[in-house]
Amino acid sequence: MRHARRLEVRHLRLLPRPARVGNLSGTARPDDVVRLRGTTLVVAVTAATTLAAGCGSGAAGGNTSCGTPGFSADQVKIGFVYPDSGSMAQVFTATRAGFVARVEKANADGGIHGRNIVYEWRDDQGDEARNLNAVRELVDQEQVFGLAEATTASSGGADYLRDLNVPVFGLPVGAEWSDRSYPNMFAVAYLGPAGESVTTFGRMIKAQGGTRAAIITSDVGQSDNGLGLKIVRSLEAVGVDVVPQRFVYNATHTDVAQLAAQLKAADVDVVTGGVTARDLGQIMRGGRAAGLPARTIYLAADGYDKALLQEEGPAIAGMYTWAGAIPWNADTPAQRDYLDAMRRYAPEQQPPDQDLAVAAYLLTDLFLTGLDKAGACPTRADFIQDLRNTDGYDAGGLMSTRANLRDWGHMNPCYTFVRVNAQGTGYDVVPDPARGTQNWCGELLPAPAQ
């Protein structure tokens, strides 16, 4: 399905949804749909939400049209790709809100070097073949300068965009985002290549008293198991034992009571892996019923989400997870700027700080930062080179650590860990006692030599 509506965003509210084919009423829970791609998406978004607030906009009058695709005398045209229909649509609705809010905020601030930002968008339905068709239309027919992609299917068009040197900004879900042969693909935090890890997860778990861990794996996809292997390396690097036994969880088929009995028999005090908070919540329920110790540490791959607290509440009290961005209860100026932009330009998105909305806002912010940095009439090659030479990017202060866009592709070594409070109504930050900071950092564990 193509959507060729051309939009200026000077006074834009969210696009009305196009008519859809089939039963796409949005009855699936977001976590059920995300599971189609494993928790790689969840972790990519968590990593990505290390960013979120504004770049400066260059003010320059009297521009003349230049020969760069997407540039005219008074406009610069960019593209946006996301799953507006299909099984992933409900999950990714929030990305459209974050994208629109950041673009309209830039236009309200004067645009980029005096040019108003306009965009074309396409629906890839979360499918790689459709993703390739979508990006081809935007680049070949619509002549956009570059793309923002909020999708799990960006690998579909990755080679095409690389061959044409088109800048693209997105969620670092696929391996190409960490691959140095794709310098045109930008993100600000990464899962890292296969086998790479950091000691940070192990440091936090050990500091909470964890000594013996069970890794929950999936029989559905390998992406969440890949994260589990990274956590295994992290735990082992700091001296936390990992039980060799395989513990499999499938939301449809697993007998939670039986799994909990296996965990109890293994005498573990840590339960973690590439597992969503909702799934881990079910395991926690089973663990309590089976008599696992109250001190058991449960670490989920996602879960910093107000909607989750409203749904699960006390059932997930005590669960740990990590947040890429500074926790929202910090109420920083950067957080207030983000929330103001969402209220003004995407009020339909509730809650405004939903992870995917933040992720789309941030990838758009990085795109606009590159446009501002590149000057009034950049070539695509110059744009990529200039942005790749950027170090210390923190998106106006919402980022918990500074991004180095020169040395990209490695797993983020720093995270903020939070724990669901005893009432299941909020999150408490878990500080690093060794450093005296809210942020935990560790050492990079390179992938083993092949």
N, C-alpha and C positions, 0 to 999 in steps of 0.2 A: 504494500500500500504506500502510495507516495502522497506527500503533503507539500504543496508548492506555494503556500500562502506567503507572501512577502510582507514583512512587518517592520515598521519603525517602532521603536520602543519608547518614544518620548513620553507618551501617556498610556502605556500599555498595561493592561491587567492580564491575567493568565489566559492563554488561548482557550476558546471553547473546544471541547473534545469533538473530533470528527466522528461521523457515523461509523460504527464498527460492524464487522461481519461476525455472526455467531454469538455464542453466549459468553460475553466478556463483562459480566456484571460486577466483577471484583469481589467474589465471595471467598477467594482463597486468602488465608492469612499471609502477610508478607514473609514470615519466616518459612512457610511452606513453599513459596515460590522461589525464594532465594536458595533453598536447598537444592534446586535443580542444578545450580552451579557449585554446590558445596559452600563451605564457609570462606572460600577464598574471597568472594565478594564482600562478605562481612568484614573480614580483616583488612581488605584493601580500603574500604570506606573508613574504618577506624583509623588506619594509618593516614589516610588522606585528610581526615578532619583535623589533622595537626594545623591546618590553615583555616582562615576564613575571612579576613577583613581586608580593607581597601588599599588599592594602589592609588597613587596620585594620577590625575589626568592632566595631560599637557594642554595648555591653551595656546593656540596659534591661529591667527586669522589669515584670510587671504590665501588659502591653499589653492594650488592649481592641480588639475588632474595629473596623476603620474601613471607610468606604464605597468605598475604592479597589479596583478589580479586582485579584485575586491576594492580597490581604491578609486574614488572619484574626487572631485574638488571639495565636496562637502560631506562625503560619507565613506565609511569603511564597512564592507560587508563580510560577515563571518557566518559559519555554519554551525548547526547544533544537531546532533544525532542522539536519539534515545528510543527505548521501546515504548511507543505510545499505544500499541495494541499487542495482543498476544498474551502469553502466560506471565510475562514479566511486567506488564503494564502497570498494575496496581502498585507494585513496589517502587517503580521509577517515576511515578507522578511527581514526587517531591523534587526530583532533579530539575524538572522544568521550572519550578518555582524559584529555586536557587539561581539558576541561569538567568531568568528574566530579571530577578531583583538586582543582580550585580550589574547587568547591562544597563538597566534603566537608571540605576544610581550613577553610573558613569556618564550617561547622557545628561542627567540633571546637574552634574558637576561640570558640564561643558564639553563632554565628549573626549576624544583622544586627538590631541593636536588640532583642535578646532573642528574635527570631523564627527558627525553623528554616527552612532553605531546602528547598523541594521543587520538583520539576519534572516537566513532561510533555514528551515528545519526539515528533517526527514525522520520517518519511523523505520527502525530496523527490526522491530519485533523481537529483539534479543537473539537474532539469527545471523550467523556469520555471512551467509550468501547474500542476505538482504542488506547487511551492513556494507558489503562491497558495493552493491547497487546504489545504496544511499549516498555514500561518500563520492562515488563517481558522478552522480547527478549534481551534487553540490559543487564539486570542483570543475567538472567539464561544462555543465549547462549554466549553473548559477554563478560561476566564476568567483567563489568565495576565496578570501585570502588564506584562511585556516579554519580549523574545526575544534569545537568542544564536543567530546563524546562521553555521555553518561550511559554506558551500556556494558554488558558483559561480553559483547560480541565484537569488540574492536579489532580483534585479530583478523577478521574477515577482510577488512580494507587496509590492513597495516602495510603490506608490501606495495600496494598501489600508491598509497600516500608517501611512503618512503621514496619510491622511484621518482615521484614528482617533487620531492622536497617540500611537501606541504606541512606546515606546523600543525600539530594535533595535541590536544590536552585532554586527559581523561583519568578514569579510575584504573589504577595499575593492577588489573586482574590477570591479564595474560603474560606469558614469558617475554613477549616482545618489549614490554615496558622497561624491563631490566637489561635488555640486550643492547650492547654498545653499537650494534650495527643499525639501530633505529634512533639516531640522534634527534630526529624531528619529533619524537614522541615524548611529551613532557608530563611528569607528575612530580609531586613534592615529597612523597614518602613511598617506600617500596616494600614488597614482601621479600625481595632479594632472590637470587638464583637458587635452584634446587641445591639442598645441602648446606646452604649458608644459614647461620643463626647468630644470636647474640646472647650474652649471659644474663641479660636483664630479667627475664622471666624466672630463671633459676634463683637469682639473687633475691627477688621479692619473696618467692615461695619459701626459701630457706630462712629468711628473716622472720617469717610468720610462724616458724616452727615445723615446716614440712620436712620430712625425712624419707618418705617412701611413697612413690607416685604410681598411679594407674593412668594410662593414656587411653582415652575413649576414642575408638576409631569408627569409621563408617564402612558399610558394605555397598554404598550407593555411588560415591564418587571419590576420586583420588585427591582432589584439591584440599579437602579438609584434613586428610591423612598426611599430606605434605606439611601442613602447619603443625600437626602433631609431632612429626619427626623433628621439626625445628625446636619445638618445646622440649623434646627428649634430649637433644644435644645441649640445650640451655641448662636443663636440670643436671645432667651428668657432668657438665663442666664445673659446677659448683659443689659437687659431692652429694647431690640428692639421688638416692637409689630409684631406679625405674623398674617396675615389675615387668618381666619379659612376657607374661601372659597377655593374650589378646582379649580386649574387652570391646565388644561391638555393640553400638546402639543404632537402631533403625526406628524412627518415630512411628512407623506403621506396624512393624512386626515384633519389636523387642518386648519381652516380658521383663518389665522393670524390676519386679520383685526378685526374679532370678538373677538379673545383672547385679542388683544390690547385694545379694547373697554371695556372689562371686567376689565382689569388692571387699566384703567383710572377711571372707575366707583368706583373701590375699593380704590382709592386715595392712592396708594402705591408710595414709593420713592426708593424701593429696589426690584429687580427681580432676583431671584436666584433659586437654587435647583440642583438636579443631572442631569444637562442638558449640552450637549456639546456646544462648542463655535459656531459651525456652526448653530445649532438649535437656540441658543440664539441670534445669528446674525439676523436670520429671525424675531425673536420676537422684537429685537431692531428696525428693519425697520418698523414693524407694529406699534410699540410704538411711533416712531417719526411721522408717518403719522397720528396717532390718537391724537397727541398732548400731550403725556406724557411729564412731565417737563424735560428740558435738564439736570437737576441735578440728574435724576434717576440713581441709581447705579445698574449696571448689572454685576453679578458675575457668571462666567461659571466654570464648573468642569474641563475643560481643555482649551487649547488655546495658550499655550506658544510654538509656532510653526511657523517657518519662512514660511513654505508652506501655512499655513492658511493666513498669511498676504498677500502673493502673490495672493491668490485667492479672498479674501474678502476685503482687503484694507480698505478704508475709511468707509465702511459699518459697521465695528466693532470698529471704533474709540471710545475710552472711555471705552471699555469693560475691566473688571477686571478678572484676574485669578490668580492662584498660581503656583509657580515653586518649585519643591523639591530641585533641585540643585541650586547652586549659578548662577545667570543669566549669560549667555554666554558673554555678553558685558563686563564683569569684566576682561576677559583675564588673568586669573590666571595661574600660572605654572601647576597646575593640569589639567586645561582645555586644555592647550597647549599640554601636554603629551597625553591626550586622542585624540585630533585631529590629532596629529602626528601618533599615532597608527592606526587610521582609514585611514589616507592617505596612509600609508605604506602597510597595510595588508587587507584593505577592501575599496579600492578606488571607487568601483562601487556604494557604498552607498552615495547618495546625497539627502539632505544635511547630513553631517556626524553626526551632533548633533540632529538628529531626536530622539524623545523621546524613541521609542522602541529599537533603536540601543543602546542608552545610558543605558537603563534598562537591556538589555542582557549583555552588557559589565560589568555592575556593579555586576550582580548576578554571572557572571563568575569570576570577581575579588574577590568576597567574597569566592567563592569556592577555588580559588588558595591561598587566604590568609589562609584558614583552612588547606590546604595541607602543606603550608610552616610552619605553627605553629605546626602541629602535629608531625613533625619529619620524619625520613627516612623510617620507616616501621610501620605506625600506624594501629591499628585495626579500624574498622568502629566505634565501641563504643567509643574508645579513641578519635578519631577525633571529634565526636559529643560532647563529654564532654568538650574537650579542647576549641572548638569554642564557646560553650555555656557559657564558663567562660570568654569570651572576653568582655571588656567594653571599651568605648572610641574610637571605630572604626570610622575613617573618610575618608577612601579610599584615602589617600594621599592629602586631602584638598579640594576635590570637594564637599564634603558633607556640607550642610549648618549647620547641627547639628551632634553631635556624637551619634553613635548607641550603645545601650546597648543590647547585645545579650543574657544577662542573664535574663532580665525581658522583654521577648518578647510578642508580640501580641497586645499591646495597640496602640491606634491611636496616630500618631505623633502630638505632641503639638506645633511644630514650623514650620512655612512656610515663604517663601518669596513671597509677592504679587507684581504683575506687572499690568500695565495698558497700553492698546494699545494707542499709541500717537495720536494726533489730525489728523495727515496725514495718519494714518493707515499703517505706514512703519516700525514701531519698537515698543519696549516696554520700558516704564519708570518704574523703581522700585518705589514702594510705601513704604516709610520708616515708621517705628513706632515712632511717635513723643514722646511717653511717655518714651521709652527706648533709643531713639537716635540711633537706629540700623536699618539696612535694613531688618533684620529678625524679624518676629512677633512670639511671643510665648504666650501661654495661659495655663489655668489650665485644667486638666483632669476632665471630667464629667463622673463618673462611670455609668454603665448601672443600671437602677432602679432595686431594688430587686424584684424578682418574687413572 
